Structure formats: structure tokens, C-alpha cells
């Protein structure tokens, strides 16, 4: 590739200094960003290393002073062993593998509870799946001859609940402080709650039950407590204690005050934590988290119980309910409800505060660990110490042996302290910081972005012609957001924030620095923030809200499936950058600077691996002010497919967090995108005959409507309050052209 070799010097607007594209590689010291402003205090470590467990889903103890632990394996086995670190063997307490169904991934033996009077009666209760699909809750007794063995012949089935599908089984069972058995049941499975079980009091599904196992009614092997909330209603099952759950995984009681907690696994967007109250309706499938599930549903019922906390699917995709910690080892977390996400391995702590007559407690969750483990359940021993059931074994959480305060204090709280800028007020990057642009910028409500790259060492970036480029630990991507205060003339750009995407030893991290009024400094943002911007437009002055996302919200787009960095791919970087009047081929520039692990020649950059130039979204560094409203001359198909990959494929691709099998990557064949003729999920904004894409008919295509909509079910889902007019025009043109190819 040819490249002008002379040094490129550019005058930064409103700057007393000059900045140049480096003529040779200079490493940037990014070490000060490798820590954290809020380091996570806990880490997971293996427990009982000499024992082997297969998919453990429950750990509990016998209330008999024996100091034994019991682990439930999903396949249908319960193991028991002494609670000591060096234990090297266990015994099989109960084996039901011959009757337990494991046809569905969520089926199996899922729950174990010891009777409060276990010392006297030796009774245990087990929840398991059978085939044809049904959930069983049975009573067993321990063998008189061997306290480490259950008498299999003693089984007495209390409940046999038919399951319409093989997922959303719930399966957690606990005795409450009142001596009654509580049973968590999911909605029966599939998606969308097709049988509306969550809001149907005539079925046990989608509920938490409360039964008396020490007595029985004439027609049942158990009794229904008289104070159950629906015991006197003819249109309800008396066993129900609370309802409106999708898949409550798992339930637990606070040992200090008896409060019942559960986590409810969401469908496509939100995971939630609930404090369970008598007779409470927790919203499924009217609501997911705090949000309407179906955009076309009637007004929300006034009696729905709000979650205590929720998280969007950038933090995980399957919540695992935990417990209120009352042990003595993790002193900072006594009285906190700890819970996790099965897929991301993150763990949060939530103060288990109680409402009072004059105050409604609003606890705020805090992430306390990032384990990377598939945490299926929490458990506790007789000392109320906590354990994690992970499919490769049992773990414990412990405090990290580092000075968390020192780590937090050392992290740059001001942009000037990062070492990435020679002058923050003049927005002058430090020596060695490399500018770049992308062909199709992510849509951010008319803002434009100034992009730079800082690398800790040369020859460290692995180039791929098709896949995402790979960047070393120590890499920092720098992106400054500007907004034109006059949208008509594209003048008076206002500097708003600089976001950093940092590849730290603990993985990718995101930080936002918000500029003060005169842009002399930018301060690290804690949480999220919204501010009004006064913008002049052709229609007159408007006030536009601008949203600064939190650190975790950044990962709604910067997903693992999308390579975290976003934009740093051949099809995005394969372009000419006009850097203050000097044109340079970006990939050739990076090759000249010895950025790549192996030299990249022209033939390594296929002409086909290039997105079209979107013409708007890059900060004007070359005198070519693009207008988002101007029509583009590029082929609508190429433009539409590129825009969908940049703005949607981070979630909608194999392994992404988007629902269904939708694949919006630009090189996915149209028929394999799972858009043509597919009915929308979670409500429909188009007419009844609308589909995700109806070839030739953009106004019947849900894709166009949701991209042109803001509020519930908007796409992209976060951090945007304005619609890209250009994107809507391009999508319409593309879909209109699909008519002949149907």
C-alpha cells in the first residue's frame, strides 16, 4: 500500500498546539488505567478440592449438628460429606437417576429441603422431574441403619405437577420460619408464557406455593394453611403464596427476619430480584423487570409488585437467586442479599433493607465479584457461610488480599490524569496516540466522534481480514463525543465526553469522563447521567436530552460476541482518513507504524472487506462536514446491511443476547438472517399481518418501525433518544428492493 511518508501536522481547532500522526510507533503508558475506580472485593476459590461433582444445583446442611453437607447433582443424585476442607470422599445419600428426567436442559433433580424436625423424624423433601414432563415433590425418610443413606422405599409423593414443556421448572424448595414448605415453580416453559400461567391462579405454575407437610386434607397428602392468601377463592389454588413468576431460580429465607427472596429469570431483556410478600403478583407476563413486556398490552394492573432490583442483559442473561448472608467471614456483606448471573459469572450484593411505615427502602445493588463461572445456585452450611454451586464443582467467595482503597485511589478521576492527552483543554492527544475513523459510525443521536488508539507496545495487534482484530492487554480506545449546537450549519461543536475502552488484565472495561463547562477538564462519571442540550435546527431551537451511560451499560453494545472494541475491523478501518487536510490510508498507516504482529500487505486487505462510507458520525477533521440528512449515493443494500451490523449485530448474531435466531451481520445471507416473514416477539407495532421484514413493504416491516421508534422496544435499546432519519430511509429503500427477491 502506498502512503505519504512525510510527517503530518494538523492544527487542532481552537488549539494553541499542533498534533501529528506519528511517523514512528511510540508506546503509550496506559498502566494507570489497568486498575479500577471501584475494584471488586470478592473472588471465587474452589472448595472441597478432592471431591468431584457433576452439575451441582443445590448445597445445604442437615439441621442435626452433624456438620454434614449435602450436594444435589442435577442428574438425580444427592451426595453427603463432612464439612471440612480436606474431605476426600462422599457418600451417596439418594440416587434417583433411574426415574429423574434429564431430557430437557432445565429438568432434573432440582431441590432438597430438610424438615425442621429432622432430628426427630428423619424426613427430607426432594423436587425432581419425570417423563412425561412433570415435576414431583416427594417426602423421604433417612434409613434407620445408615444416617448417610435415604430409604428409597419410603418415598411418598406430595405433588405431581404436569409440565407443558421441559423448561422453566423452578425447583427450589425451602422450609420457612413458620414450618411450612415453600415451592418455587416456573411458568411451564417455552417463550412468552403461551398458556398465560403466570397470571392464572387456577394453575400452580408460575407461582411460589406454601403447604403444610405435617397434616393432610382429605383429598391431598398435605394441607393448605388457613392463612394462605387465596385459600377461600373458588377461582384460585389455595396452595399459592405469590404468583406472576417466569422462572423463579432460586428462593431463600433471610435467617434473621424470615423475609422470602427470589430471583426471576427474564426472557429477552431484564433479570429481576424480588422480595416475596403474601399474595403478591410479580408481573409475568405483563411485565419483565420494571418494564412492560408486551407493548400492546392494556394498562398495567395497579397491584403488581415491583422488583427490588433488575439488570439488563449486558450484565448477564440468566439470574441465579442467592441468599441474605448472615455468616462471619465476609463481614462487609452481613445483611446483604447476594445473587449472580449464570452466564456472565457476575455476583452482586444488595442491602437487605426492610420497609418501614414512613420510609420505603430502595436498596442499590453493587457488583462485588466477576468470577467467570457458571453459577447455578448458592448454598450455605450450618455456620451460615456461603457456597457457590458451579457445574464444575463447589466454590466459596473470599475477600481479595489487596488494598482495595489504594487501587481505587490510584485510578485517574480526571482525564488529565490518564496520560492520554498532552492538553485536555485543547483536546491534544499525547505523543504516540494514533487517530482513526470508521466507515459506519454507531448512531448516537447526531453526535460525532473523535477516535484515537493507544497501544502499550509495538507489533501487538493481530490483524484479521474478516474477523475482529485482536488487541493486547494495555490497549485503550479513546472516543470523544461532540454535538453541533447548530445542526443546520453543522457548526459550533460542543465537546461532551470522552469514553475509554480499556483492555485491562481483568478484561475489557469502560469509563466515561464528562467535560466541565469550559472543557478545561473532564471528570470520571459515576453511574449514568442525562443533560439537556440546546440545539438550533431548521425547525427552530430544540432541547435535546443527552445520555451518558454507566460503565456496565456500555457493554450492552460492546459485547463479547462483537469483539468488545467495535469498529476496529477491516471492513470498518479500510478507508482513507482525512486528518486535517492530509489523506492517509488507515490500514497502511498502521502497518507503517509497526502496529500489527505481522506486516499487512495490500493483498491482505480484500476490496470486498470494506463498508460503504456512511458520510456522518466522524468528527470533522478534514473539512468535509457530513450531514446526516443528505441522501447517499451508495447501494441501499450495502448501506442497510452495514448499518444493521454496526447498530444491531452486537446483540443479534449467534451467541448474542438478542432473542430468536436473528443474525444481522453484513455477510449473513438474507435467508439466514431469520427476518423474512418472521413474526415479531414481545408485542407488535406493525399491523397484524406485519413481520420483521415484509419484502417490498417497509411499513409492514417491524424492523423499520422499531428502528424509527423511541421508548419501549426501541432498537437499539439503550442510550439513544433520537431517530436516525438516514438509517430509516436506507432501510426502507432496501426493503422496497426486496420485493422481486422474495
C-alpha positions in Angstrom: 0.0 0.0 0.0 1.3 3.4 -0.9 1.4 6.0 1.9 2.8 9.6 2.1 5.8 9.3 4.4 6.1 12.9 5.4 5.1 13.9 8.9 1.5 15.1 9.0 1.0 18.2 11.1 -2.5 19.4 11.9 -3.9 22.4 13.7 -6.4 21.3 16.3 -9.5 23.7 16.2 -9.3 26.3 18.9 -5.9 25.0 20.0 -2.6 26.7 20.6 -0.8 23.4 19.9 -0.3 21.1 16.9 -0.9 17.4 16.7 0.5 15.0 14.1 0.0 11.4 13.1 3.1 9.6 14.5 5.9 9.0 11.9 7.0 6.0 14.1 5.5 3.9 16.8 5.6 5.3 20.3 4.4 3.1 23.1 1.8 4.8 25.4 2.0 4.2 29.1 -1.5 3.1 30.0 -0.6 1.4 33.2 -2.6 3.9 35.4 -5.8 2.7 33.7 -5.1 -1.0 34.4 -6.6 -0.8 37.9 -10.2 0.2 38.8 -12.1 3.1 40.4 -14.3 0.6 42.2 -12.3 -2.7 42.5 -14.4 -5.8 43.1 -13.8 -7.0 46.7 -14.6 -10.7 46.3 -13.1 -13.6 44.3 -14.3 -17.2 43.9 -12.0 -20.1 45.0 -12.6 -23.8 44.8 -13.8 -25.7 47.9 -13.6 -29.4 48.7 -10.9 -29.9 46.0 -10.7 -33.6 46.5 -14.4 -34.2 45.6 -15.9 -34.4 42.2 -19.4 -33.2 41.4 -21.4 -33.3 38.2 -23.7 -30.2 37.7 -24.4 -29.4 41.3 -27.6 -27.3 41.7 -28.0 -27.3 45.5 -25.9 -27.3 48.6 -27.4 -27.4 52.1 -26.8 -28.9 55.5 -28.6 -31.3 57.9 -30.1 -29.4 60.9 -28.8 -32.1 63.3 -25.5 -30.8 64.5 -23.6 -33.4 62.4 -21.7 -30.8 60.3 -22.6 -32.7 57.2 -23.1 -31.0 53.8 -25.4 -32.3 51.0 -25.0 -31.5 47.3 -27.7 -32.2 44.8 -26.5 -33.2 41.3 -28.9 -32.3 38.6 -28.8 -35.8 37.1 -30.6 -37.2 40.2 -28.0 -37.9 42.9 -27.5 -36.4 46.4 -24.0 -36.6 47.9 -23.3 -36.1 51.6 -19.9 -35.5 53.3 -18.2 -33.9 56.2 -17.8 -30.1 56.1 -14.1 -29.8 56.2 -11.6 -28.5 53.6 -9.6 -31.8 53.3 -12.6 -34.1 53.0 -11.7 -36.7 50.4 -14.8 -38.8 50.0 -18.6 -38.6 50.0 -21.4 -41.0 50.2 -24.5 -41.3 48.0 -27.4 -40.1 50.2 -30.0 -40.7 47.5 -29.9 -41.9 43.9 -32.9 -41.3 41.7 -31.2 -41.4 38.3 -33.4 -44.2 37.1 -36.6 -42.0 37.4 -35.3 -38.4 37.0 -35.7 -36.9 33.6 -32.8 -35.1 32.0 -34.3 -34.8 28.5 -34.6 -31.0 28.9 -31.6 -29.0 29.9 -33.5 -27.5 32.8 -35.0 -30.7 34.0 -33.5 -33.0 36.7 -33.3 -33.2 40.5 -33.6 -29.5 41.4 -34.4 -29.1 45.1 -33.7 -30.6 48.6 -35.1 -29.5 52.0 -34.7 -31.0 55.4 -37.7 -31.0 57.7 -37.3 -28.6 60.6 -37.8 -31.5 62.9 -35.3 -33.7 61.0 -33.6 -34.9 64.2 -36.9 -36.4 65.4 -38.5 -37.6 62.1 -35.6 -38.0 59.6 -37.7 -36.5 56.8 -36.3 -34.8 53.7 -38.2 -33.4 50.7 -37.0 -33.6 47.1 -38.1 -31.9 43.9 -37.4 -33.7 40.6 -38.5 -34.0 37.0 -40.0 -37.1 35.4 -41.1 -38.1 31.9 -43.7 -37.5 30.5 -42.9 -33.9 31.7 -44.0 -33.4 35.3 -42.5 -32.0 38.5 -42.5 -34.2 41.6 -42.3 -33.1 45.2 -41.7 -36.1 47.4 -41.1 -36.9 51.1 -38.4 -39.4 52.0 -37.0 -40.8 55.3 -33.5 -41.5 56.2 -32.5 -45.1 56.7 -32.7 -46.3 60.3 -29.5 -48.3 59.8 -27.4 -45.6 58.0 -27.8 -41.8 58.6 -25.9 -41.2 55.3 -28.5 -43.1 53.2 -32.1 -42.4 52.4 -34.6 -45.2 52.4 -35.7 -45.2 48.7 -38.8 -47.2 49.5 -40.0 -44.5 51.9 -41.0 -42.1 49.1 -44.4 -40.5 49.3 -45.3 -38.1 46.5 -46.9 -34.9 47.8 -47.3 -33.2 44.4 -47.2 -34.2 40.8 -47.5 -31.2 38.6 -47.7 -31.7 34.8 -45.4 -29.5 32.8 -46.4 -28.4 29.3 -42.7 -28.0 28.2 -39.3 -29.0 29.5 -38.0 -25.7 30.7 -38.9 -23.1 33.4 -39.2 -25.8 36.1 -38.3 -23.6 39.1 -37.5 -26.4 41.5 -36.3 -24.6 44.7 -37.9 -25.8 47.9 -37.4 -24.3 51.4 -38.9 -24.5 54.8 -39.9 -21.1 56.1 -39.6 -19.9 59.7 -43.3 -20.8 60.0 -42.5 -24.5 59.4 -44.3 -24.6 56.1 -42.8 -25.8 52.8 -42.4 -23.2 50.1 -42.0 -24.5 46.5 -40.9 -22.4 43.5 -42.5 -23.2 40.1 -41.8 -21.6 36.7 -44.5 -20.8 34.2 -44.2 -24.2 32.4 -41.8 -23.1 29.7 -41.4 -22.1 26.1 -41.4 -18.4 25.4 -43.9 -15.6 26.1 -45.8 -17.7 28.6 -48.1 -19.1 25.8 -50.6 -20.6 28.3 -50.7 -17.4 30.4 -49.8 -19.4 33.5 -48.0 -16.5 35.2 -51.3 -14.7 35.8 -53.6 -17.7 36.2 -54.4 -18.5 39.8 -56.1 -21.8 38.7 -52.7 -23.3 38.0 -49.8 -23.9 40.3 -47.3 -23.0 37.6 -45.7 -19.5 37.7 -46.1 -19.4 41.5 -44.5 -19.9 44.8 -46.5 -22.4 46.8 -46.9 -22.8 50.6 -48.1 -26.1 52.0 -48.3 -27.9 55.4 -46.5 -31.2 55.1 -47.3 -32.2 58.7 -51.0 -32.5 58.1 -53.2 -33.6 55.2 -56.5 -32.8 53.7 -59.0 -35.5 52.8 -58.0 -35.5 49.2 -54.3 -34.5 49.4 -51.2 -35.8 51.1 -50.6 -32.3 52.6 -52.7 -29.5 54.0 -53.2 -25.9 52.9 -52.5 -23.4 55.7 -55.6 -21.4 56.6 -53.8 -18.1 56.2 -52.7 -18.7 52.6 -53.9 -15.6 50.6 -56.2 -17.4 48.1 -57.4 -20.3 50.3 -61.0 -19.1 50.2 -61.2 -18.2 46.5 -63.0 -20.6 44.2 -61.1 -19.3 41.1 -57.7 -19.9 42.7 -55.4 -22.7 44.0 -55.1 -22.4 47.8 -51.5 -23.5 47.7 -50.4 -20.3 46.0 -48.5 -17.9 48.2 -47.3 -15.5 45.5 -47.5 -15.6 41.7 -46.6 -13.9 38.4 -43.1 -15.5 38.0 -41.5 -16.7 34.8 -38.9 -19.0 36.4 -38.0 -18.2 40.0 -34.5 -19.6 40.3 -33.8 -19.8 43.4 -35.8 -19.0 46.6 -34.3 -18.4 50.1 -35.3 -17.0 53.5 -33.3 -14.5 55.5 -32.4 -16.4 58.6 -32.6 -13.2 60.8 -36.1 -11.9 59.9 -37.7 -14.6 57.8 -38.0 -12.5 54.6 -38.5 -14.6 51.5 -36.4 -13.7 48.5 -36.3 -15.0 44.9 -34.7 -14.2 41.5 -36.8 -14.4 38.4 -35.2 -15.2 35.1 -36.2 -12.8 32.3 -36.9 -13.6 28.7 -35.1 -11.2 26.5 -34.2 -8.1 28.3 -34.4 -7.9 32.1 -33.5 -10.1 35.0 -35.0 -9.3 38.4 -34.7 -9.8 42.2 -37.9 -9.9 44.2 -38.8 -9.7 47.9 -41.7 -12.0 48.1 -44.8 -11.0 50.0 -48.0 -12.8 50.8 -50.4 -12.8 47.8 -48.0 -10.7 45.7 -48.4 -10.6 41.9 -44.9 -10.2 40.4 -46.0 -9.3 37.0 -45.1 -12.0 34.5 -46.1 -11.9 31.6 -47.4 -8.4 31.9 -44.1 -7.1 32.9 -40.4 -8.1 32.7 -38.5 -6.4 35.5 -39.9 -2.9 35.9 -40.9 -2.8 32.2 -44.0 -3.6 30.2 -43.4 -7.0 28.5 -45.9 -6.5 25.6 -46.0 -3.0 24.1 -49.6 -3.7 23.0 -50.8 -4.8 26.4 -53.6 -3.0 28.3 -52.8 -0.6 31.1 -50.7 -2.2 33.8 -52.5 -3.5 36.8 -52.1 -1.3 39.8 -51.4 -4.2 42.2 -48.2 -5.5 40.6 -45.3 -5.9 42.9 -42.1 -4.1 41.8 -38.8 -5.9 41.8 -36.2 -4.8 44.3 -33.5 -4.7 41.6 -33.1 -5.6 37.9 -30.4 -5.7 35.3 -30.3 -5.5 31.6 -28.8 -8.3 29.5 -25.5 -6.6 29.1 -24.7 -7.8 32.6 -25.9 -11.3 32.0 -28.7 -13.5 30.6 -29.9 -15.8 33.4 -30.1 -14.7 37.0 -29.3 -17.0 39.9 -31.0 -16.2 43.1 -28.9 -16.3 46.2 -29.2 -15.7 49.9 -29.0 -13.0 52.6 -25.6 -13.5 54.1 -25.5 -14.0 57.9 -22.1 -15.6 58.3 -19.0 -14.3 59.9 -16.2 -14.5 57.2 -17.5 -11.8 54.8 -18.0 -9.1 57.4 -18.7 -6.3 55.0 -21.6 -8.2 53.5 -23.6 -9.3 56.5 -27.2 -8.4 55.9 -26.8 -8.3 52.1 -28.6 -10.4 49.6 -26.0 -11.9 47.2 -27.0 -13.1 43.8 -25.3 -13.9 40.5 -25.7 -14.4 36.8 -25.3 -17.9 35.5 -23.8 -16.9 32.1 -21.6 -13.9 33.0 -20.5 -15.2 36.4 -21.0 -11.7 37.9 -22.0 -11.5 41.6 -23.9 -8.6 43.2 -24.7 -7.6 46.8 -27.9 -5.9 47.7 -28.6 -4.4 51.1 -31.5 -6.5 52.6 -33.2 -3.4 54.0 -36.8 -3.5 55.2 -39.6 -1.0 54.5 -40.9 0.9 57.5 -44.2 2.7 57.9 -42.7 6.1 56.9 -39.9 5.0 54.6 -39.8 2.7 51.5 -36.3 1.3 51.3 -34.7 1.4 47.9 -31.6 -0.8 48.1 -28.9 -0.3 45.4 -27.1 -3.4 44.2 -23.3 -3.3 43.9 -21.3 -5.8 41.8 -18.8 -7.5 44.2 -17.2 -10.2 42.0 -16.6 -11.2 38.4 -16.0 -14.9 38.6 -16.4 -16.1 35.0 -18.1 -19.1 36.5 -21.5 -20.7 35.6 -23.1 -20.2 39.0 -26.2 -22.4 39.2 -27.0 -21.9 42.9 -25.9 -20.6 46.2 -25.8 -22.7 49.3 -24.9 -22.4 53.0 -23.6 -24.6 55.8 -24.7 -24.8 59.5 -22.4 -21.8 60.3 -24.3 -19.7 57.6 -21.2 -19.5 55.4 -22.0 -19.3 51.7 -21.0 -21.5 48.8 -21.4 -21.4 45.1 -22.7 -24.4 43.1 -20.9 -24.3 39.7 -21.2 -27.0 37.1 -17.5 -27.9 37.6 -17.6 -28.0 41.4 -18.2 -26.1 44.6 -16.7 -22.7 45.3 -16.6 -20.1 48.0 -16.3 -16.3 47.9 -13.5 -14.7 49.8 -12.1 -11.2 50.2 -9.3 -10.4 47.9 -5.9 -9.9 49.6 -5.3 -6.5 48.1 -5.7 -2.9 49.2 -8.9 -2.0 47.5 -8.8 1.5 48.8 -5.3 2.1 47.3 -6.4 0.6 44.0 -9.5 2.9 43.9 -7.5 6.0 44.9 -4.8 5.4 42.3 -7.3 5.3 39.4 -7.4 8.5 37.4 -10.5 10.5 38.4 -9.7 13.3 35.8 -9.0 12.8 32.1 -5.8 14.8 32.5 -4.5 12.1 34.9 -4.8 9.3 32.4 -1.7 10.4 30.4 -3.7 10.1 27.2 -3.8 13.8 26.4 -1.0 16.4 26.3 -3.7 19.0 26.8 -7.2 18.2 27.8 -8.5 21.8 27.3 -7.1 21.8 23.8 -8.1 18.1 23.2 -4.5 17.5 22.2 -3.6 13.8 22.4 -0.4 12.6 23.9 2.6 11.6 21.7 2.1 8.1 20.3 -1.7 8.3 20.4 -2.9 7.3 16.9 -6.1 8.8 15.3 -8.5 6.7 13.3 -12.0 6.8 11.8 -14.6 4.2 10.8 -16.7 3.8 7.7 -20.1 3.4 9.5 -20.2 5.1 12.9 -22.6 3.8 15.5 -25.7 6.1 15.8 -25.5 8.3 18.8 -28.3 11.0 18.5 -26.4 13.2 16.0 -23.2 13.3 17.9 -19.9 12.9 16.1 -16.9 11.2 17.5 -13.2 11.8 17.5 -11.3 8.5 17.8 -7.8 7.5 18.9 -5.9 4.4 19.8 -3.2 4.0 22.4 -1.0 0.8 22.5 1.5 -0.3 25.1 3.8 -1.9 22.7 4.6 -2.4 19.0 3.7 -5.4 16.9 0.9 -6.4 19.2 -2.3 -6.1 17.2 -3.4 -9.3 15.4 -4.9 -8.4 12.0 -7.7 -10.4 10.5 -9.3 -9.7 7.1 -12.7 -10.8 8.2 -12.8 -11.4 12.0 -12.4 -8.8 14.7 -8.8 -7.6 15.2 -7.2 -8.7 18.5 -5.6 -6.2 20.8 -3.2 -6.7 23.7 -3.7 -6.0 27.4 -3.0 -2.3 27.9 -4.8 -1.2 24.8 -7.0 1.9 25.2 -9.6 3.2 22.7 -10.3 6.8 23.1 -13.6 8.3 21.8 -14.6 11.9 22.3 -18.2 12.8 21.6 -19.1 16.2 20.2 -22.6 17.7 19.4 -23.1 20.5 16.9 -25.0 23.3 18.6 -26.2 24.4 15.2 -27.4 21.3 13.4 -28.3 23.2 10.2 -24.8 24.6 9.5 -23.1 21.8 11.4 -21.1 24.4 13.4 -20.2 25.1 16.9 -19.4 21.6 18.0 -19.7 21.2 21.8 -17.4 18.7 23.5 -19.4 16.5 25.8 -17.5 13.4 27.0 -14.5 11.2 26.3 -15.1 7.4 26.7 -12.3 5.0 27.2 -12.5 1.3 26.3 -9.6 -0.3 28.3 -8.2 -3.8 27.9 -7.2 -4.5 31.4 -5.7 -7.7 32.9 -9.3 -8.4 34.2 -10.8 -8.0 30.7 -12.4 -5.0 28.9 -13.5 -2.1 31.0 -15.4 1.1 30.0 -15.0 4.6 31.6 -16.6 7.9 30.8 -15.1 11.3 31.5 -17.6 14.2 31.3 -16.3 17.7 30.4 -16.9 20.7 32.6 -18.4 23.8 31.2 -15.3 25.3 29.7 -13.9 21.9 28.7 -10.7 22.5 30.7 -11.1 19.2 32.4 -13.3 16.0 32.2 -14.2 14.1 35.4 -14.8 10.4 35.7 -18.5 9.6 35.7 -20.0 7.5 38.5 -23.2 5.9 37.4 -25.1 7.4 34.5 -26.3 11.0 33.7 -28.6 12.9 31.4 -28.3 16.5 30.5 -30.3 18.9 28.2 -28.6 20.3 25.1 -29.9 23.4 23.3 -29.7 22.8 19.6 -30.5 25.1 16.7 -32.3 23.2 13.9 -34.0 24.2 10.6 -37.3 23.9 12.5 -36.1 26.2 15.3 -34.4 25.7 18.7 -34.9 22.5 20.5 -33.9 21.0 23.8 -32.4 17.5 23.3 -31.6 15.2 26.2 -28.2 13.7 26.0 -27.4 10.5 27.9 -24.1 9.5 29.4 -24.3 5.7 30.0 -22.9 3.9 33.0 -19.9 1.6 32.8 -22.0 -1.5 32.7 -24.4 0.0 30.1 -21.5 0.4 27.7 -21.4 -3.4 27.4 -24.9 -3.5 26.0 -23.2 -2.7 22.7 -19.5 -3.6 23.4 -20.4 -7.3 23.7 -18.1 -10.3 23.7 -19.8 -11.6 20.5 -18.9 -8.2 18.8 -15.3 -8.3 19.9 -15.7 -5.7 22.7 -13.8 -3.0 20.8 -16.3 -2.4 18.0 -15.2 -0.5 14.9 -11.7 -2.0 14.8 -12.3 -4.4 12.0 -11.0 -4.5 8.4 -14.4 -3.5 6.9 -14.6 -0.5 9.2 -10.9 0.6 9.1 -10.4 0.0 5.4 -10.8 3.7 4.4 -9.0 6.9 3.7 -8.8 9.2 6.7 -8.7 12.9 6.0 -6.8 14.2 9.0 -6.8 17.9 9.0 -6.2 18.2 5.3 -3.9 15.2 4.8 -5.3 12.0 3.4 -3.9 8.7 4.6 -4.8 5.0 4.1 -5.6 3.9 7.6 -4.5 0.3 7.5 -1.4 1.2 5.6 -0.6 3.8 8.2 -1.0 1.3 11.0 1.3 -1.2 9.1 3.9 1.5 8.6 3.8 2.2 12.4 4.6 -1.5 13.1 1.3 -2.0 14.9 0.5 -5.4 13.6 2.1 -8.7 14.8 2.8 -9.4 11.1 3.1 -6.9 8.3 -0.1 -6.3 6.4 0.3 -6.0 2.6 -2.3 -4.7 0.1 -3.3 -8.2 -0.9 -4.2 -8.9 2.7 -6.9 -6.3 2.6 -9.6 -7.6 0.2 -11.5 -4.9 -1.6 -14.7 -6.7 -0.6 -13.9 -6.2 3.1 -15.0 -2.6 3.2 -18.1 -1.0 4.4 -19.5 2.0 2.4 -18.8 5.5 3.8 -21.9 6.5 5.9 -20.9 10.1 5.5 -21.8 11.2 9.0 -20.7 10.4 12.5 -16.9 11.0 12.4 -15.8 14.3 13.9 -14.8 16.7 11.1 -11.0 16.7 10.9 -10.8 17.3 7.2 -13.2 20.0 6.2 -15.8 17.6 4.9 -18.8 18.2 7.2 -21.2 15.4 6.5 -25.0 15.9 7.0 -27.0 13.1 8.4 -30.0 14.2 6.4 -28.3 14.2 3.0 -29.2 11.2 0.7 -26.4 8.8 0.0 -25.5 7.6 -3.5 -24.3 4.2 -2.3 -26.2 1.0 -3.0 -29.1 0.7 -0.4 -28.4 -2.9 0.2 -24.8 -2.4 1.2 -25.7 0.6 3.3 -28.5 -1.1 5.1 -26.6 -4.3 5.8 -23.6 -2.3 7.1 -25.8 -0.1 9.3 -27.5 -3.2 10.8 -24.2 -4.9 11.6 -22.9 -1.8 13.3 -26.0 -0.9 15.2 -27.7 -4.2 15.8 -25.4 -7.2 15.3 -23.6 -6.8 18.6 -26.7 -8.5 20.1 -28.3 -10.1 17.0 -25.8 -12.8 16.0 -25.1 -16.3 17.0 -24.3 -16.3 20.7 -25.6 -12.8 21.2 -28.2 -11.7 23.7 -30.9 -10.9 21.2 -33.9 -13.2 21.1 -34.5 -15.9 18.5 -32.0 -16.7 15.8 -31.8 -13.3 14.2 -28.4 -12.6 12.6 -27.7 -9.1 11.4 -24.1 -9.5 10.4 -23.5 -8.0 7.0 -22.2 -11.1 5.3 -25.1 -13.4 6.5 -27.2 -14.5 3.5 -30.6 -12.8 3.6 -32.5 -16.1 4.0 -30.3 -17.0 7.1 -30.9 -13.7 8.9 -34.3 -15.0 10.2 -36.0 -11.8 9.4 -38.1 -12.6 6.3 -41.7 -13.4 7.2 -40.9 -13.9 10.9 -43.5 -12.7 13.4 -42.2 -10.1 15.9 -41.6 -11.1 19.5 -42.8 -9.3 22.7 -45.5 -7.2 21.0 -46.0 -5.9 17.5 -46.0 -2.3 16.4 -46.9 -3.1 12.8 -50.4 -4.2 11.7 -51.4 -7.9 12.4 -50.0 -9.1 9.0 -46.7 -7.3 9.7 -43.5 -9.3 10.1 -39.9 -8.4 11.0 -39.4 -7.9 7.2 -42.1 -8.0 4.6 -40.2 -7.7 1.2 -41.4 -4.7 -0.7 -43.4 -3.3 2.2 -41.3 -1.3 4.7 -44.4 -0.1 6.6 -45.3 -3.7 7.4 -41.8 -4.4 8.4 -41.2 -4.4 12.2 -37.5 -3.8 11.7 -38.2 -0.3 10.2 -40.8 0.6 12.8 -38.7 -0.3 15.8 -35.6 1.5 14.4 -37.8 4.5 13.9 -39.4 4.3 17.4 -38.1 5.6 20.7 -39.2 4.4 24.2 -40.4 0.8 24.9 -38.9 -1.8 22.5 -36.8 0.8 20.6 -33.8 -0.5 18.7 -31.0 -0.1 19.6 -32.4 -0.4 23.2 -30.2 2.0 25.2 -28.6 5.4 25.2 -30.5 7.0 22.3 -33.3 9.4 22.3 -33.4 10.4 18.6 -34.0 8.5 15.4 -31.5 8.4 12.5 -33.5 9.7 9.6 -30.8 8.5 7.2 -31.0 4.9 8.6 -34.8 4.8 8.2 -34.6 6.0 4.6 -31.9 3.4 3.8 -33.8 0.6 5.5 -36.9 1.5 3.6 -35.1 1.6 0.3 -33.5 -1.8 1.0 -36.8 -3.5 1.9 -38.6 -2.0 -1.1 -36.0 -3.6 -3.3 -36.5 -7.0 -1.7 -39.9 -7.4 -3.4 -38.5 -9.2 -6.5 -36.2 -11.4 -4.5 -38.9 -12.9 -2.3 
